[in-house]
């Protein structure tokens, strides 16, 4: 959980920078702002990996071998009570279940739709939509059969623009990020902004193809009048009411740029996102020393508040082995940012972290002053 919350904290910096960048580029195109938000979301999603790799790439500065204690019959001393991990896992599962339900509903709508004149039409839909990666499909509401050829063409141009831009894939990726960081409000804001800028960018492509702004705006309003209820989250819907006023205003404003971001802008956004992610991943690590570096002394264990314990399940399964933990010992002698670099059993891994987190250390020192240092602790679980 320390890795997750550390990622969320550093992800706040990335998302805040994305928000500032998009606000400063209001005179730019929607495609440019969409790419900024997408780069930020991907960066936050990859942050746990970056943080996990950063400390593991450092050579160990301290090794402490610990012989784990085994619980006796009927003892519950080693039973770990996973509080925050369980809450986080439940939240993530709920968000993933919501997304999976949305995909199932969209899949069912597609299967039950009617193929007429080369298109798919569904009585269950109130707005045109597209979804899918390798074989993306466009499904129109049944009332679209009443449209003129020009009206249908406008809608199909919009949906084809989403397919060309891979918007369904990017929205699913953003929903995955929201599942992992469901507790982070800025991540949900990023998803909403990504959707809005994606719709604006698709509108721009339609208008750039020569469509009449007035006719296109009228078509969006006609679809909006038919919408009742919420739309499934597994699709890219043509119209969502919360942002309709914004879209209509933007479509009718000829001063907005409609050109997609060029190669130079895309490279700049990607480079900036990578640089910011790397900077956040190593943030504060410059103040964490390795033993022997520039006169840094070795931390020492001064109090083992609790020995790592066997779980009843691991004891019954006769599980043995070594759990390797990578961590930092701060200036107050506390273990921080504990990560399992080699585990043997979820329960034993959790008990090793729980015990080490309670230990007291005499911190490493540089020029007589306490400094944070890296450490690797091996916890040996052996039954006697």
Order of alpha helices (4+ residues) and beta strands (2+ residues): alpha-alpha-beta-alpha-beta-beta-beta-beta-alpha-alpha-alpha-alpha-beta-alpha-alpha-beta-beta-alpha-beta-beta-alpha-beta-beta-beta
